[in-house]
Amino acid sequence: MTEFKLDGREYIELNNLLKVMGLVESGGMAKTAIAEGRVTVDGHPELRRRCKIRTGQVVGFEGRTIVVT
């Protein structure tokens, strides 16, 4: 499990979180992974690439878990 700190921001978009955490190499890869349902938010598949991820949410991708604080 990895932690991502919002550092005063209200949210981060899902596709940007995947890029910032180094889980994908590009925005296109993030878009594809999300569209294919390979990314979960709070345990449920998330298909919106610009979904706003806020403090307390948990994102899963390819066996990795990110907790947003």
C-alpha positions in Angstrom: 0.0 0.0 0.0 1.3 3.4 -1.0 0.2 6.8 0.3 -0.4 9.9 -1.8 -0.7 13.3 -0.1 -2.9 15.9 -1.6 -0.9 18.6 0.2 -3.7 21.1 0.5 -5.4 20.4 -2.8 -9.1 19.4 -2.7 -8.6 16.5 -5.2 -6.6 15.0 -7.9 -8.0 13.6 -11.1 -7.7 9.8 -11.4 -5.7 9.8 -14.6 -3.3 12.3 -13.1 -2.9 10.2 -10.0 -1.9 7.2 -12.0 0.7 9.3 -13.9 2.1 11.0 -10.8 2.5 7.7 -9.0 4.4 6.2 -11.9 1.8 3.5 -12.5 1.5 4.4 -16.2 3.9 6.1 -18.6 1.5 8.4 -20.3 -2.0 9.9 -20.2 -3.0 7.6 -23.0 -2.0 4.6 -21.0 -4.0 5.9 -18.0 -7.1 6.6 -20.3 -6.9 3.0 -21.6 -6.5 1.4 -18.2 -9.4 3.3 -16.8 -11.7 2.7 -19.9 -10.9 -1.1 -19.6 -12.1 -1.1 -16.0 -8.7 -2.1 -14.6 -8.7 0.8 -12.1 -10.8 0.7 -8.9 -11.8 3.5 -6.5 -12.9 2.3 -3.1 -13.2 -1.2 -4.4 -15.4 -0.5 -7.4 -14.3 -0.2 -11.0 -14.1 3.4 -12.1 -14.6 4.3 -15.8 -14.3 8.1 -15.5 -10.8 9.2 -16.2 -11.2 12.6 -14.6 -12.9 11.2 -11.5 -12.0 13.5 -8.6 -10.1 11.5 -6.0 -10.3 13.0 -2.5 -8.8 12.4 0.9 -9.7 9.0 2.3 -10.3 7.3 -1.0 -8.4 4.2 -2.0 -7.4 3.5 -5.6 -6.4 0.1 -6.9 -4.5 -0.7 -10.1 -2.7 -4.0 -11.1 -2.3 -5.2 -7.6 -1.2 -1.9 -6.2 -3.2 0.1 -3.7 -2.9 3.9 -3.2 -4.5 5.6 -0.2 -5.1 9.3 -0.6 -4.5 11.5 2.4 
